[in-house]
Amino acid sequence: MKVESNFLAFDLGASSGRAVTGSLRNGKLALEEINRFQNESIELDAALYWDFLWLWSNIAESLNMCSKKGYNKLDGIGIDTWGIDFAILGKDGKFVREPLCYRDGCTEGMDKVINAKISQRRMYDITGMTVSRVGSLPQLVALRQGAGKDRFKIAESFLMMPDLFRYFLGGSICAERTIAGTSLVYDI
């Protein structure tokens, strides 16, 4: 059977993750689950964060597992995660702010703060979404108003979760439009 292309997809959810290969063989797609792992938020300094290092170690392990199964050449890697959450990097490419979990209480009331500055209708016209307590923009507003406001002085990049993993995989800092569209900071 002629293998035409091999791809690896990561599906990272709020409670688990998995790695699946997709191979085109004689024009047909064959899927194989390579790895499955837990994903849990961790509490640190009274805040809920995603355990990025745990997730990253599982991505690295999944790549090793692919190699052991004979997938030595991958034609592409895709990463799908939940929307909303992000990391902030400094000019040196290191974390200024680790990925906070959307379940953290810091965003309580931030929707009201945002709605006092911009109407729901105007927000919808710009972003295609309305403001709720859970979201990237409420997290940014909470960070800006809280103890983390000094972090903005050294912040250089805002990366949504799939973009953050792609950065760690390939070194490129960029934003993919569909995930940026979940942030409430992207003008559609």
C-alpha positions in Angstrom: 0.0 0.0 0.0 1.5 3.4 -1.0 1.6 5.9 1.8 1.2 9.4 0.3 1.2 11.6 3.4 1.4 11.4 7.2 -0.1 13.9 9.5 -0.4 14.2 13.3 -3.3 16.0 15.0 -3.5 16.9 18.6 -7.0 17.4 20.1 -6.6 19.1 23.5 -9.7 19.5 25.5 -10.5 20.9 28.9 -10.1 17.5 30.6 -8.1 15.3 28.2 -5.9 15.3 25.1 -5.1 12.9 22.4 -2.8 12.5 19.5 -4.0 10.9 16.3 -2.1 10.2 13.1 -3.8 10.5 9.7 -2.2 8.8 6.8 -3.3 9.0 3.2 -2.8 5.5 1.7 -3.8 4.9 -1.9 -6.0 8.0 -1.7 -7.8 6.8 1.5 -7.4 8.3 5.0 -6.4 5.9 7.8 -6.5 7.2 11.4 -4.6 5.8 14.4 -4.8 7.1 18.0 -1.2 7.3 19.2 -1.7 8.7 22.7 -4.3 9.8 25.2 -3.6 11.8 28.3 -5.3 13.8 31.1 -5.5 17.6 31.1 -6.3 19.3 34.4 -5.9 22.9 35.6 -3.7 23.5 38.6 -4.1 26.0 41.4 -1.1 28.3 42.0 -1.2 31.4 44.2 -5.0 31.2 44.4 -5.4 31.1 40.6 -6.2 28.3 38.2 -3.7 27.8 35.4 -3.3 25.2 32.6 -0.4 22.9 33.3 1.4 23.9 30.1 4.5 21.9 30.9 2.5 18.7 31.4 0.7 19.2 28.1 3.9 20.0 26.3 5.6 16.8 27.8 2.6 14.8 26.4 3.0 16.4 23.0 6.7 15.6 23.0 5.9 12.0 24.1 3.4 11.7 21.4 6.0 12.7 18.8 8.3 10.0 20.2 5.5 7.5 20.0 4.9 8.4 16.4 8.6 7.7 15.6 8.5 4.4 17.4 5.4 3.4 15.3 7.3 4.2 12.1 5.9 7.7 11.4 9.4 9.2 11.0 8.3 11.8 8.5 5.2 14.0 9.2 3.8 16.2 6.4 2.0 18.3 8.9 1.0 18.8 12.6 -2.3 20.3 13.6 -3.3 21.4 17.1 -6.9 22.0 18.2 -7.6 23.3 21.7 -10.4 25.0 23.6 -10.8 28.7 22.7 -10.4 31.6 25.1 -7.2 30.9 26.9 -3.8 32.3 26.0 -0.3 33.1 27.1 1.7 36.3 27.0 5.3 36.2 26.0 8.0 38.8 26.4 10.6 40.0 23.8 12.8 37.0 24.8 10.0 34.6 23.8 9.5 33.5 27.4 6.3 33.5 29.4 5.2 36.8 30.9 1.9 35.2 31.9 1.3 31.5 31.8 -2.1 30.3 30.4 -4.8 31.0 33.0 -7.7 28.6 33.0 -11.0 30.1 31.8 -12.6 28.6 35.0 -10.5 31.0 37.2 -12.7 33.5 39.1 -10.6 36.6 38.1 -13.0 37.3 35.3 -16.0 37.7 37.6 -17.6 41.1 36.8 -15.2 41.9 34.0 -18.1 41.6 31.5 -19.7 44.6 33.2 -16.4 46.5 33.1 -16.1 45.9 29.3 -19.8 46.6 28.6 -19.4 50.0 30.4 -16.7 50.9 27.8 -18.3 49.3 24.6 -21.9 48.2 23.9 -22.7 44.6 23.3 -23.9 45.6 19.8 -20.7 47.3 18.9 -18.6 44.4 20.3 -20.7 42.0 18.2 -20.2 44.2 15.1 -16.4 44.1 15.6 -15.8 40.6 16.8 -18.9 38.6 15.9 -19.3 37.7 19.6 -20.8 39.2 22.7 -19.0 39.6 26.0 -19.5 37.1 28.8 -17.5 36.5 31.9 -15.6 33.7 30.3 -13.2 34.9 27.6 -9.8 36.2 26.6 -10.8 39.9 26.8 -12.2 39.6 30.3 -9.0 37.8 31.4 -6.9 40.6 29.9 -9.0 43.3 31.6 -8.7 41.4 34.9 -4.9 41.1 34.4 -4.7 44.8 33.6 -6.7 45.8 36.7 -5.0 43.4 39.1 -1.6 42.5 40.4 -0.4 41.5 36.9 -0.7 45.0 35.3 3.1 45.5 35.3 3.4 42.5 33.0 2.1 44.5 30.2 5.2 46.7 30.2 7.3 43.7 29.1 4.7 41.9 27.0 5.4 41.4 23.4 3.1 38.6 22.1 -0.3 37.3 22.8 -0.7 33.7 21.8 -3.9 31.6 21.9 -3.3 28.1 23.1 -2.9 26.4 19.6 -0.6 29.2 18.6 1.4 28.7 21.8 2.0 25.0 21.1 2.8 25.8 17.5 5.4 28.3 18.7 7.0 25.7 20.9 7.0 23.2 18.1 8.4 25.5 15.4 9.6 28.7 16.9 7.2 31.0 14.9 5.1 33.5 16.8 1.9 34.0 14.8 -1.9 34.1 15.3 -4.2 31.8 13.4 -7.5 33.6 12.5 -10.1 31.1 13.6 -8.7 30.7 17.1 -8.0 34.5 17.3 -11.7 34.9 16.5 -12.6 33.4 19.9 -10.6 36.0 21.8 -12.9 39.1 21.6 -9.8 41.1 20.6 -9.8 40.3 16.9 -11.7 42.5 14.4 -13.3 40.2 12.0 
